[in-house]
């Protein structure tokens, strides 16, 4: 037998037209005999009708102009940035290439070590990629879906480009390149990882591992 | 210049972007800043949009995320997440106050508009997305990247909390 608090939840869903027909029937029957629930139903109906009546905010008169101007400014700024940083990046890549054979993989962060320890069972660490700093090892429920989510997420991060570096049966490794000032890049990476973690919450198929490496 | 497609989309969705930004940051000037940032992201990201979610949901999500980022950079985030009203189970007696005790309909309508913006973010966003913007549970789940069950529960609790807030301020 349901209690009133459980019926309150059903009432909320009924108001959203999201209650399955069987439960709707049961609820309506209950409303005929329960004063508390009937009162809750009436109050919530009133409340949602007022919420639904809240008008859309009016657009400030000059916002369209400001937006177009901001886009234009960003494009011009990006061109200047690319010219300046293109040269620096080119020189850096040559330098990295020249010394890469002498560099050992950088030590992973504590957070990563924690993750790796947790994933020890049933997973193996990738050993082939040593030219980037590993920022994240993620065990995901569906490799294909998670990979799609990651690529989709990048639309929100124009400063980040992703390069699929290695694909194995149940592992994908990505290289991330960030074209942003260094003080912003750590934040961007952190945000990307956190968004990705949120994005894979409900996937339930076969498992896999995603590795993220950052090019530095 | 901005591509024709991007310009079309921005023109069409600008009112939505601004209104969503306002729901998150609760300040007109800040909402304008967020709107500009979102439009820049749409321009640079449109080519990579694969249509796996609807355009509206995609734009909605970018806007919510940009708004949350904006809040994180300020102290407003902690304030916005802070529950200042007690979110308790409903215990009603027959003679306890009811929304129907607020006789002045226009007054109540106005209070609802004000108080809903005082709800903590976790409840405010799903509730406004559902009741004001008419998004489905699935769409809200996709935008906020939380399971549908969480969406249902936050909407329900958001309404209860809003009701309690309205009754707490009854007559003020």
Interface residues (C-beta under 8 A of the other chain):
Chain A: X5 X8 X9 X12 X13 X16 X18 X35 X36 X39 X40 X42 X43 X44 X46 X47 X48 X50 X51 X52 X53 X54 X56 X57 X59 X60 X63 X64 X66 X67 X68 X70 X71 X72 X74 X148 X151 X152 X154 X155 X156 X158 X191 X195 X198 X199 X201 X202
Chain B: X1 X2 X7 X10 X11 X14 X15 X18 X19 X22 X28 X32 X35 X36 X39 X40 X41 X43 X44 X45 X46 X48 X49 X50 X52 X53 X58 X61 X62 X65 X69 X89 X90 X92 X94 X98 X99 X100 X108 X109 X112 X113 X116 X127 X128 X130 X131 X132 X136 X137 X145 X146 X147 X152 X153 X155 X156 X159 X160 X162 X163 X166
